[in-house]
């Protein structure tokens, strides 16, 4: 069942499926920021975020800085 799957997933990964999906997307955002010159809006669109504002909000919650601040640390 779905409930059992979620329980097992969290037990083995430490995150719920939705948390895991968001963390995976943020990992991809960081890769885009390191390897491309795409804008935050373009990255948000490629990774199916609602919009750039939501991507920035989630990135800040998980990383403690904005994507722009992260990009600046790469230079």
C-alpha positions in Angstrom: 0.0 0.0 0.0 1.0 3.6 -0.4 1.2 4.1 3.4 3.4 1.1 3.8 5.7 2.3 1.0 6.0 5.8 2.6 6.9 4.2 5.9 9.6 2.0 4.4 10.9 4.8 2.2 11.4 7.0 5.3 12.8 4.2 7.3 15.5 3.5 4.7 16.2 7.0 3.3 15.6 9.2 6.4 13.2 11.3 4.3 9.7 11.1 3.0 9.3 10.6 -0.7 8.4 14.2 -1.2 11.3 15.5 0.9 13.6 13.2 -1.0 12.3 14.5 -4.4 12.8 18.2 -3.3 16.4 17.4 -2.0 17.2 15.7 -5.3 15.9 18.8 -7.2 18.0 21.1 -5.1 21.0 19.0 -5.8 20.3 19.4 -9.5 19.8 23.2 -9.0 23.3 23.3 -7.5 24.7 21.4 -10.5 23.0 23.8 -12.9 24.4 26.7 -11.0 27.9 25.2 -11.1 27.9 24.2 -14.8 25.7 26.5 -16.7 24.8 30.2 -17.0 21.0 29.5 -16.9 18.9 32.0 -15.0 17.0 30.9 -11.9 13.8 31.1 -13.9 15.2 28.8 -16.5 16.4 26.3 -13.9 13.0 26.4 -12.2 11.3 25.7 -15.4 13.6 22.8 -16.3 13.1 21.2 -12.9 9.3 21.7 -12.8 9.3 24.1 -9.9 6.1 26.2 -9.7 8.2 29.4 -10.3 11.6 30.9 -9.5 10.3 32.4 -6.2 9.4 28.9 -4.9 12.7 27.5 -6.0 14.6 30.3 -4.2 12.4 29.8 -1.0 13.1 26.0 -0.9 16.8 26.5 -1.7 17.2 29.0 1.1 15.3 26.7 3.5 17.6 23.7 2.7 20.9 25.4 2.0 20.7 28.5 4.3 21.5 30.8 1.4 19.9 31.9 -1.9 20.9 30.4 -5.2 22.6 33.6 -6.2 24.6 33.6 -3.0 25.5 30.0 -3.7 26.6 30.9 -7.2 28.8 33.7 -5.8 30.6 31.2 -3.6 31.7 29.3 -6.7 33.8 32.1 -8.1 
